[in-house]
Amino acid sequence: MACNYVILLAPHIYLDMGLSMSHHLSQKEVAWSGLFGHAGMVMSILHTLRSILNSELSETRVPTPAPAADNPPSVPELEAAELQQRRENGSAPLILDCREGWERRLGYIPGSLHIPMNDIPRRLEELDPEQEVVVVCAHGNRSYAVADYLIRQGLRAINLRGGMAEWQSRNGETVRD
């Protein structure tokens, strides 16, 4: 287990606190871009900060991360162009828009189901486990997390890579309320 602390004192000055249990340094590494000319002052600050952190760390138990699953589900992703093609061919999956209401009002894919991300656990029964679901958000990050959650709940979920930003850049059809 490693516990690293980096203190940012100025835009180009970084101090490595050297609190790693797996990487012991006999001398602390200090990098700066010329803003400080006195290494002694920097080392004094480093020593004081390390003393404070060491005393806090001895009194505080650092939580251990949960062990990773042996086979975590991977989240498949679909490109906007491929979703457009599937919609044109009539083989489009259910599109789940997990954005907030104000985001959806800016434009959404016609026919998409709107369930904001935080409401999905409560509204899970609205999704058919047999139906493929493409999850979309603004840029593809939240939808990736939602697709991962849905997969873990036993649904067939896919993330729309790049989200609505990519969909709109590919001239995907959108409507507004």
C-alpha positions in Angstrom: 0.0 0.0 0.0 1.3 3.4 -0.9 0.3 6.8 0.3 1.7 9.7 -1.7 1.2 13.3 -1.1 2.1 16.1 -3.5 1.9 19.7 -2.4 1.5 22.4 -5.0 2.9 25.6 -3.7 3.0 27.6 -7.0 2.2 26.7 -10.6 5.6 25.2 -11.3 6.7 24.1 -7.9 6.0 20.5 -6.8 7.2 18.8 -3.6 7.1 15.1 -3.3 6.4 14.3 0.4 8.0 10.9 0.0 5.5 9.1 2.2 5.4 6.1 -0.1 5.9 2.8 1.7 6.9 1.2 -1.5 9.4 3.9 -2.7 11.8 5.1 0.0 14.0 8.0 -0.9 17.1 8.9 1.1 16.8 12.5 0.0 13.5 14.3 -1.0 13.2 15.2 -4.6 12.3 18.8 -5.2 11.5 20.3 -8.6 11.0 24.0 -9.3 11.2 26.3 -12.2 13.4 29.0 -10.6 10.8 30.7 -8.5 12.6 29.7 -5.3 16.3 30.1 -5.2 16.8 28.8 -1.7 16.7 25.0 -1.4 17.1 25.3 2.4 13.8 27.2 2.6 12.1 24.6 0.4 13.5 21.7 2.5 12.3 23.4 5.7 8.8 23.7 4.3 9.0 20.1 3.2 10.2 18.9 6.6 7.4 20.8 8.4 4.7 19.5 6.1 6.0 16.0 6.4 5.9 16.2 10.2 2.4 17.4 10.1 1.2 14.7 7.7 3.1 11.9 9.5 1.4 12.9 12.8 -2.1 13.0 11.1 -1.4 9.7 9.3 -0.5 7.9 12.5 -3.9 9.0 14.1 -6.0 8.4 11.0 -6.7 5.0 9.4 -6.5 5.2 5.6 -9.3 3.2 4.0 -8.3 0.2 1.9 -9.9 0.0 -1.5 -12.3 -2.9 -2.1 -10.7 -5.8 -3.9 -11.4 -5.8 -7.7 -13.8 -8.3 -9.1 -12.2 -11.3 -10.8 -14.0 -10.6 -14.1 -15.5 -7.1 -14.1 -17.9 -6.6 -16.9 -16.6 -4.6 -19.8 -18.7 -1.9 -21.3 -19.2 -2.2 -25.0 -19.2 1.1 -26.9 -21.0 2.1 -30.1 -19.9 4.9 -32.4 -22.4 7.6 -33.3 -22.1 6.7 -37.1 -23.0 3.1 -36.3 -26.0 4.1 -34.2 -27.2 6.4 -37.1 -26.9 3.6 -39.5 -28.8 1.2 -37.3 -31.6 3.8 -36.9 -31.8 4.2 -40.6 -32.0 0.4 -41.1 -34.8 0.1 -38.5 -32.6 -2.0 -36.1 -32.1 0.7 -33.5 -31.9 -0.4 -29.9 -33.6 1.5 -27.1 -31.7 4.8 -26.5 -31.5 5.8 -22.9 -30.7 9.4 -22.3 -29.2 9.7 -18.7 -28.6 13.5 -18.8 -30.4 16.0 -16.5 -33.6 17.6 -17.8 -31.9 20.9 -18.6 -29.3 19.2 -20.7 -32.0 17.2 -22.6 -33.9 20.4 -23.4 -30.9 21.5 -25.4 -31.5 18.6 -27.8 -32.0 14.9 -27.7 -32.2 11.9 -30.0 -35.8 11.4 -31.1 -37.5 8.4 -29.5 -35.0 8.2 -26.7 -36.1 7.4 -23.2 -35.2 10.0 -20.6 -34.1 8.8 -17.1 -31.6 11.0 -15.4 -28.6 9.1 -14.1 -29.6 9.4 -10.4 -33.1 8.1 -11.1 -32.0 4.9 -12.9 -31.8 2.6 -9.8 -35.4 3.6 -8.8 -36.7 3.3 -12.4 -34.8 0.2 -13.4 -38.1 -1.8 -14.0 -38.8 0.4 -17.0 -36.0 -1.3 -18.9 -36.5 -4.6 -20.6 -33.6 -7.0 -19.7 -34.0 -8.6 -23.2 -33.7 -5.4 -25.1 -30.4 -3.8 -26.1 -30.0 -0.4 -24.5 -27.7 2.3 -25.8 -26.9 4.8 -23.0 -26.2 8.4 -24.0 -25.1 11.5 -22.0 -23.3 14.7 -23.0 -19.8 13.4 -23.7 -20.0 9.6 -23.0 -18.6 9.6 -19.4 -21.7 9.4 -17.3 -23.3 7.0 -19.9 -20.3 4.7 -19.6 -20.9 4.5 -15.8 -24.6 4.0 -16.3 -24.0 1.3 -18.9 -21.6 -0.4 -16.5 -24.3 -0.3 -13.8 -27.0 -1.7 -16.1 -24.7 -4.5 -17.2 -24.2 -5.4 -13.5 -27.9 -5.5 -13.1 -28.2 -8.0 -16.0 -29.2 -5.7 -18.8 -27.7 -5.5 -22.3 -26.2 -2.0 -22.2 -23.9 -0.2 -24.6 -22.3 3.2 -24.2 -22.6 5.8 -27.0 -18.9 6.8 -27.3 -18.6 10.6 -27.3 -22.2 11.1 -26.3 -24.5 13.8 -27.7 -21.4 15.9 -28.6 -20.3 13.2 -31.0 -23.8 12.5 -32.2 -24.3 16.1 -33.1 -20.9 16.5 -34.7 -21.9 13.6 -37.0 -25.2 15.5 -37.8 -27.3 13.0 -36.0 -31.0 13.9 -35.8 -31.9 15.8 -32.7 -35.1 17.5 -31.5 -35.8 20.1 -28.7 -38.7 20.5 -26.4 
